[in-house]
Amino acid sequence: MKELHHISVTEQMALDYHQYPKPGKFETSPTKPHSSQQDLALAYSPGVAFPCEKIADNEKDVYKYTNKSNLVAVISNGTAVLGLGDIGASAAKPVMEGNALLFKIFAGIDSFDIEINETDPDKFVEIVKAISPTFGAINLEDIKAPECFKIEEKLREECNIPIMHDDQHGTAIITAAGLLNALKLQGKKIEELKLVVNGAGAAAIACTKLYITLGVKKENIVMCDHKGVIRKDRRELTPQKSVFATDKDLNTLADALKGADMLLGLSVKDVVTPEMLLSMAENPIIFALANPDPEIDYATAMNTRKDIIYATGRSDYPNQINNVLGFPYIFRGALDSWATKINEEMKLAAVYALAKLAQDSENFDTMHIIPSPFDSRLLTSIAPAVAEAAIKSGVAHRNLNIEEYRKSLANLKK
């Protein structure tokens, strides 16, 4: 078995990191001169009136004269935080600060984390919509299902800036890129793939929908939740689950996995046994993404079968499905093209760009189906692909020269 690097983090290490030398993970700082009377006259009164008037005459000028063009709001109500569940808005703040930090260090995007103490989806939408003029885009995080579906849908309808619930679409994009490469390495065709999805939350639904867009046949999908296989004869299914209900004579996850080509797990730890893994088809694909402990652990899976491709959400195992591979660069491309939304074309562009990066690497194999989060090519590959898709699909208000844009991103990294 390949030796893996284990990262040790203790509670005290994490608490000290967040508290010292000052609490929190980032701060704001000025970008303009501010040391003279003239500087202050330009920054505030009377000079500030001139850009205000320009924006009043042409609202798009807000992208030219303010930080809107490089500012993302990271917004949550803390109802579905990582593996911690509904811990509330205040307790979610360290996670949202971390998300804002990732935007900055990986894509040069400024972010404010905003924790909203509201669980009613309609009221939550009203609050976010009201503050949306401040931002160039909004990244929704850690909002529980099914409320997250309604919140994202309504905000996308009512706001004219990109809105993305990263728990859904970020996970979908990264896993889709991994799926394309796993299929290539395992010699399987996407239109023949027999897929079992264990978990029916926001991420699972979004992943499955995107896989269908890529070519997975709906009739080849079986979705399970904590009650077992989601069947058409089950009562009181949510609208999201009912889309994937099956009439096949299957009841349990063990039933569903017999002869399956792939397991996408977004559920809980240790629900897949070695016997279930052995019942799957040749060269199976296992995305065991329950965090921090997967549906079947790495050592057990690899010792049970040698013909699998295995991925998790953990950094100490190969093929980490890490959303940081996507959202900083997707938003970078959306912001720089002045896009009004993140649409399917932009998501697919990110999928194909990410998959190609792994394929173009010297170490492309079953242990490296997706790039490392520290791959220096991510910014200059994904952001231009997303921006180009925004322009071609008609949701961009800025027509970029993509090659010149790619060069500017390379300079941004320096």
Secondary structure as a PSIPRED ss2 file (coil, helix, strand):
# PSIPRED VFORMAT (PSIPRED V4.0)

   1 M C   1.000  0.000  0.000
   2 K C   1.000  0.000  0.000
   3 E C   1.000  0.000  0.000
   4 L C   1.000  0.000  0.000
   5 H C   1.000  0.000  0.000
   6 H C   1.000  0.000  0.000
   7 I C   1.000  0.000  0.000
   8 S C   1.000  0.000  0.000
   9 V C   1.000  0.000  0.000
  10 T C   1.000  0.000  0.000
  11 E H   0.000  1.000  0.000
  12 Q H   0.000  1.000  0.000
  13 M H   0.000  1.000  0.000
  14 A H   0.000  1.000  0.000
  15 L H   0.000  1.000  0.000
  16 D H   0.000  1.000  0.000
  17 Y H   0.000  1.000  0.000
  18 H H   0.000  1.000  0.000
  19 Q H   0.000  1.000  0.000
  20 Y C   1.000  0.000  0.000
  21 P C   1.000  0.000  0.000
  22 K C   1.000  0.000  0.000
  23 P C   1.000  0.000  0.000
  24 G C   1.000  0.000  0.000
  25 K C   1.000  0.000  0.000
  26 F C   1.000  0.000  0.000
  27 E C   1.000  0.000  0.000
  28 T C   1.000  0.000  0.000
  29 S C   1.000  0.000  0.000
  30 P C   1.000  0.000  0.000
  31 T C   1.000  0.000  0.000
  32 K C   1.000  0.000  0.000
  33 P C   1.000  0.000  0.000
  34 H C   1.000  0.000  0.000
  35 S C   1.000  0.000  0.000
  36 S C   1.000  0.000  0.000
  37 Q H   0.000  1.000  0.000
  38 Q H   0.000  1.000  0.000
  39 D H   0.000  1.000  0.000
  40 L H   0.000  1.000  0.000
  41 A H   0.000  1.000  0.000
  42 L H   0.000  1.000  0.000
  43 A H   0.000  1.000  0.000
  44 Y C   1.000  0.000  0.000
  45 S C   1.000  0.000  0.000
  46 P C   1.000  0.000  0.000
  47 G C   1.000  0.000  0.000
  48 V C   1.000  0.000  0.000
  49 A H   0.000  1.000  0.000
  50 F H   0.000  1.000  0.000
  51 P H   0.000  1.000  0.000
  52 C H   0.000  1.000  0.000
  53 E H   0.000  1.000  0.000
  54 K H   0.000  1.000  0.000
  55 I H   0.000  1.000  0.000
  56 A H   0.000  1.000  0.000
  57 D H   0.000  1.000  0.000
  58 N C   1.000  0.000  0.000
  59 E H   0.000  1.000  0.000
  60 K H   0.000  1.000  0.000
  61 D H   0.000  1.000  0.000
  62 V H   0.000  1.000  0.000
  63 Y H   0.000  1.000  0.000
  64 K H   0.000  1.000  0.000
  65 Y H   0.000  1.000  0.000
  66 T C   1.000  0.000  0.000
  67 N H   0.000  1.000  0.000
  68 K H   0.000  1.000  0.000
  69 S H   0.000  1.000  0.000
  70 N H   0.000  1.000  0.000
  71 L E   0.000  0.000  1.000
  72 V E   0.000  0.000  1.000
  73 A E   0.000  0.000  1.000
  74 V E   0.000  0.000  1.000
  75 I E   0.000  0.000  1.000
  76 S E   0.000  0.000  1.000
  77 N C   1.000  0.000  0.000
  78 G C   1.000  0.000  0.000
  79 T C   1.000  0.000  0.000
  80 A C   1.000  0.000  0.000
  81 V E   0.000  0.000  1.000
  82 L C   1.000  0.000  0.000
  83 G C   1.000  0.000  0.000
  84 L C   1.000  0.000  0.000
  85 G E   0.000  0.000  1.000
  86 D C   1.000  0.000  0.000
  87 I C   1.000  0.000  0.000
  88 G C   1.000  0.000  0.000
  89 A H   0.000  1.000  0.000
  90 S H   0.000  1.000  0.000
  91 A H   0.000  1.000  0.000
  92 A H   0.000  1.000  0.000
  93 K H   0.000  1.000  0.000
  94 P H   0.000  1.000  0.000
  95 V H   0.000  1.000  0.000
  96 M H   0.000  1.000  0.000
  97 E H   0.000  1.000  0.000
  98 G H   0.000  1.000  0.000
  99 N H   0.000  1.000  0.000
 100 A H   0.000  1.000  0.000
 101 L H   0.000  1.000  0.000
 102 L H   0.000  1.000  0.000
 103 F H   0.000  1.000  0.000
 104 K H   0.000  1.000  0.000
 105 I H   0.000  1.000  0.000
 106 F H   0.000  1.000  0.000
 107 A H   0.000  1.000  0.000
 108 G C   1.000  0.000  0.000
 109 I C   1.000  0.000  0.000
 110 D E   0.000  0.000  1.000
 111 S E   0.000  0.000  1.000
 112 F E   0.000  0.000  1.000
 113 D E   0.000  0.000  1.000
 114 I E   0.000  0.000  1.000
 115 E E   0.000  0.000  1.000
 116 I C   1.000  0.000  0.000
 117 N C   1.000  0.000  0.000
 118 E C   1.000  0.000  0.000
 119 T C   1.000  0.000  0.000
 120 D C   1.000  0.000  0.000
 121 P H   0.000  1.000  0.000
 122 D H   0.000  1.000  0.000
 123 K H   0.000  1.000  0.000
 124 F H   0.000  1.000  0.000
 125 V H   0.000  1.000  0.000
 126 E H   0.000  1.000  0.000
 127 I H   0.000  1.000  0.000
 128 V H   0.000  1.000  0.000
 129 K H   0.000  1.000  0.000
 130 A H   0.000  1.000  0.000
 131 I H   0.000  1.000  0.000
 132 S H   0.000  1.000  0.000
 133 P H   0.000  1.000  0.000
 134 T H   0.000  1.000  0.000
 135 F C   1.000  0.000  0.000
 136 G C   1.000  0.000  0.000
 137 A E   0.000  0.000  1.000
 138 I E   0.000  0.000  1.000
 139 N E   0.000  0.000  1.000
 140 L E   0.000  0.000  1.000
 141 E C   1.000  0.000  0.000
 142 D C   1.000  0.000  0.000
 143 I C   1.000  0.000  0.000
 144 K C   1.000  0.000  0.000
 145 A C   1.000  0.000  0.000
 146 P C   1.000  0.000  0.000
 147 E H   0.000  1.000  0.000
 148 C H   0.000  1.000  0.000
 149 F H   0.000  1.000  0.000
 150 K H   0.000  1.000  0.000
 151 I H   0.000  1.000  0.000
 152 E H   0.000  1.000  0.000
 153 E H   0.000  1.000  0.000
 154 K H   0.000  1.000  0.000
 155 L H   0.000  1.000  0.000
 156 R H   0.000  1.000  0.000
 157 E H   0.000  1.000  0.000
 158 E H   0.000  1.000  0.000
 159 C C   1.000  0.000  0.000
 160 N C   1.000  0.000  0.000
 161 I C   1.000  0.000  0.000
 162 P C   1.000  0.000  0.000
 163 I E   0.000  0.000  1.000
 164 M E   0.000  0.000  1.000
 165 H E   0.000  0.000  1.000
 166 D H   0.000  1.000  0.000
 167 D H   0.000  1.000  0.000
 168 Q H   0.000  1.000  0.000
 169 H H   0.000  1.000  0.000
 170 G H   0.000  1.000  0.000
 171 T H   0.000  1.000  0.000
 172 A H   0.000  1.000  0.000
 173 I H   0.000  1.000  0.000
 174 I H   0.000  1.000  0.000
 175 T H   0.000  1.000  0.000
 176 A H   0.000  1.000  0.000
 177 A H   0.000  1.000  0.000
 178 G H   0.000  1.000  0.000
 179 L H   0.000  1.000  0.000
 180 L H   0.000  1.000  0.000
 181 N H   0.000  1.000  0.000
 182 A H   0.000  1.000  0.000
 183 L H   0.000  1.000  0.000
 184 K H   0.000  1.000  0.000
 185 L H   0.000  1.000  0.000
 186 Q H   0.000  1.000  0.000
 187 G C   1.000  0.000  0.000
 188 K C   1.000  0.000  0.000
 189 K C   1.000  0.000  0.000
 190 I H   0.000  1.000  0.000
 191 E H   0.000  1.000  0.000
 192 E H   0.000  1.000  0.000
 193 L C   1.000  0.000  0.000
 194 K C   1.000  0.000  0.000
 195 L E   0.000  0.000  1.000
 196 V E   0.000  0.000  1.000
 197 V E   0.000  0.000  1.000
 198 N E   0.000  0.000  1.000
 199 G C   1.000  0.000  0.000
 200 A C   1.000  0.000  0.000
 201 G C   1.000  0.000  0.000
 202 A H   0.000  1.000  0.000
 203 A H   0.000  1.000  0.000
 204 A H   0.000  1.000  0.000
 205 I H   0.000  1.000  0.000
 206 A H   0.000  1.000  0.000
 207 C H   0.000  1.000  0.000
 208 T H   0.000  1.000  0.000
 209 K H   0.000  1.000  0.000
 210 L H   0.000  1.000  0.000
 211 Y H   0.000  1.000  0.000
 212 I H   0.000  1.000  0.000
 213 T H   0.000  1.000  0.000
 214 L H   0.000  1.000  0.000
 215 G C   1.000  0.000  0.000
 216 V C   1.000  0.000  0.000
 217 K C   1.000  0.000  0.000
 218 K H   0.000  1.000  0.000
 219 E H   0.000  1.000  0.000
 220 N H   0.000  1.000  0.000
 221 I E   0.000  0.000  1.000
 222 V E   0.000  0.000  1.000
 223 M E   0.000  0.000  1.000
 224 C E   0.000  0.000  1.000
 225 D E   0.000  0.000  1.000
 226 H C   1.000  0.000  0.000
 227 K C   1.000  0.000  0.000
 228 G E   0.000  0.000  1.000
 229 V E   0.000  0.000  1.000
 230 I C   1.000  0.000  0.000
 231 R E   0.000  0.000  1.000
 232 K C   1.000  0.000  0.000
 233 D C   1.000  0.000  0.000
 234 R C   1.000  0.000  0.000
 235 R C   1.000  0.000  0.000
 236 E C   1.000  0.000  0.000
 237 L C   1.000  0.000  0.000
 238 T C   1.000  0.000  0.000
 239 P H   0.000  1.000  0.000
 240 Q H   0.000  1.000  0.000
 241 K H   0.000  1.000  0.000
 242 S H   0.000  1.000  0.000
 243 V C   1.000  0.000  0.000
 244 F C   1.000  0.000  0.000
 245 A C   1.000  0.000  0.000
 246 T E   0.000  0.000  1.000
 247 D C   1.000  0.000  0.000
 248 K C   1.000  0.000  0.000
 249 D C   1.000  0.000  0.000
 250 L C   1.000  0.000  0.000
 251 N C   1.000  0.000  0.000
 252 T C   1.000  0.000  0.000
 253 L H   0.000  1.000  0.000
 254 A H   0.000  1.000  0.000
 255 D H   0.000  1.000  0.000
 256 A H   0.000  1.000  0.000
 257 L H   0.000  1.000  0.000
 258 K C   1.000  0.000  0.000
 259 G C   1.000  0.000  0.000
 260 A C   1.000  0.000  0.000
 261 D C   1.000  0.000  0.000
 262 M E   0.000  0.000  1.000
 263 L E   0.000  0.000  1.000
 264 L E   0.000  0.000  1.000
 265 G E   0.000  0.000  1.000
 266 L C   1.000  0.000  0.000
 267 S C   1.000  0.000  0.000
 268 V C   1.000  0.000  0.000
 269 K C   1.000  0.000  0.000
 270 D C   1.000  0.000  0.000
 271 V C   1.000  0.000  0.000
 272 V C   1.000  0.000  0.000
 273 T C   1.000  0.000  0.000
 274 P H   0.000  1.000  0.000
 275 E H   0.000  1.000  0.000
 276 M H   0.000  1.000  0.000
 277 L H   0.000  1.000  0.000
 278 L H   0.000  1.000  0.000
 279 S C   1.000  0.000  0.000
 280 M C   1.000  0.000  0.000
 281 A C   1.000  0.000  0.000
 282 E C   1.000  0.000  0.000
 283 N C   1.000  0.000  0.000
 284 P C   1.000  0.000  0.000
 285 I E   0.000  0.000  1.000
 286 I E   0.000  0.000  1.000
 287 F E   0.000  0.000  1.000
 288 A E   0.000  0.000  1.000
 289 L C   1.000  0.000  0.000
 290 A C   1.000  0.000  0.000
 291 N C   1.000  0.000  0.000
 292 P C   1.000  0.000  0.000
 293 D C   1.000  0.000  0.000
 294 P C   1.000  0.000  0.000
 295 E C   1.000  0.000  0.000
 296 I C   1.000  0.000  0.000
 297 D C   1.000  0.000  0.000
 298 Y H   0.000  1.000  0.000
 299 A H   0.000  1.000  0.000
 300 T H   0.000  1.000  0.000
 301 A H   0.000  1.000  0.000
 302 M H   0.000  1.000  0.000
 303 N H   0.000  1.000  0.000
 304 T H   0.000  1.000  0.000
 305 R C   1.000  0.000  0.000
 306 K C   1.000  0.000  0.000
 307 D C   1.000  0.000  0.000
 308 I C   1.000  0.000  0.000
 309 I E   0.000  0.000  1.000
 310 Y E   0.000  0.000  1.000
 311 A E   0.000  0.000  1.000
 312 T E   0.000  0.000  1.000
 313 G C   1.000  0.000  0.000
 314 R C   1.000  0.000  0.000
 315 S C   1.000  0.000  0.000
 316 D C   1.000  0.000  0.000
 317 Y C   1.000  0.000  0.000
 318 P C   1.000  0.000  0.000
 319 N C   1.000  0.000  0.000
 320 Q E   0.000  0.000  1.000
 321 I C   1.000  0.000  0.000
 322 N C   1.000  0.000  0.000
 323 N H   0.000  1.000  0.000
 324 V H   0.000  1.000  0.000
 325 L H   0.000  1.000  0.000
 326 G C   1.000  0.000  0.000
 327 F H   0.000  1.000  0.000
 328 P H   0.000  1.000  0.000
 329 Y H   0.000  1.000  0.000
 330 I H   0.000  1.000  0.000
 331 F H   0.000  1.000  0.000
 332 R H   0.000  1.000  0.000
 333 G H   0.000  1.000  0.000
 334 A H   0.000  1.000  0.000
 335 L H   0.000  1.000  0.000
 336 D H   0.000  1.000  0.000
 337 S C   1.000  0.000  0.000
 338 W C   1.000  0.000  0.000
 339 A E   0.000  0.000  1.000
 340 T C   1.000  0.000  0.000
 341 K C   1.000  0.000  0.000
 342 I C   1.000  0.000  0.000
 343 N C   1.000  0.000  0.000
 344 E H   0.000  1.000  0.000
 345 E H   0.000  1.000  0.000
 346 M H   0.000  1.000  0.000
 347 K H   0.000  1.000  0.000
 348 L H   0.000  1.000  0.000
 349 A H   0.000  1.000  0.000
 350 A H   0.000  1.000  0.000
 351 V H   0.000  1.000  0.000
 352 Y H   0.000  1.000  0.000
 353 A H   0.000  1.000  0.000
 354 L H   0.000  1.000  0.000
 355 A H   0.000  1.000  0.000
 356 K H   0.000  1.000  0.000
 357 L H   0.000  1.000  0.000
 358 A H   0.000  1.000  0.000
 359 Q H   0.000  1.000  0.000
 360 D C   1.000  0.000  0.000
 361 S C   1.000  0.000  0.000
 362 E C   1.000  0.000  0.000
 363 N C   1.000  0.000  0.000
 364 F C   1.000  0.000  0.000
 365 D C   1.000  0.000  0.000
 366 T C   1.000  0.000  0.000
 367 M C   1.000  0.000  0.000
 368 H C   1.000  0.000  0.000
 369 I C   1.000  0.000  0.000
 370 I C   1.000  0.000  0.000
 371 P C   1.000  0.000  0.000
 372 S C   1.000  0.000  0.000
 373 P C   1.000  0.000  0.000
 374 F C   1.000  0.000  0.000
 375 D C   1.000  0.000  0.000
 376 S C   1.000  0.000  0.000
 377 R C   1.000  0.000  0.000
 378 L H   0.000  1.000  0.000
 379 L H   0.000  1.000  0.000
 380 T H   0.000  1.000  0.000
 381 S H   0.000  1.000  0.000
 382 I H   0.000  1.000  0.000
 383 A H   0.000  1.000  0.000
 384 P H   0.000  1.000  0.000
 385 A H   0.000  1.000  0.000
 386 V H   0.000  1.000  0.000
 387 A H   0.000  1.000  0.000
 388 E H   0.000  1.000  0.000
 389 A H   0.000  1.000  0.000
 390 A H   0.000  1.000  0.000
 391 I H   0.000  1.000  0.000
 392 K H   0.000  1.000  0.000
 393 S C   1.000  0.000  0.000
 394 G C   1.000  0.000  0.000
 395 V C   1.000  0.000  0.000
 396 A E   0.000  0.000  1.000
 397 H C   1.000  0.000  0.000
 398 R C   1.000  0.000  0.000
 399 N C   1.000  0.000  0.000
 400 L C   1.000  0.000  0.000
 401 N C   1.000  0.000  0.000
 402 I H   0.000  1.000  0.000
 403 E H   0.000  1.000  0.000
 404 E H   0.000  1.000  0.000
 405 Y H   0.000  1.000  0.000
 406 R H   0.000  1.000  0.000
 407 K H   0.000  1.000  0.000
 408 S H   0.000  1.000  0.000
 409 L H   0.000  1.000  0.000
 410 A H   0.000  1.000  0.000
 411 N H   0.000  1.000  0.000
 412 L H   0.000  1.000  0.000
 413 K C   1.000  0.000  0.000
 414 K C   1.000  0.000  0.000
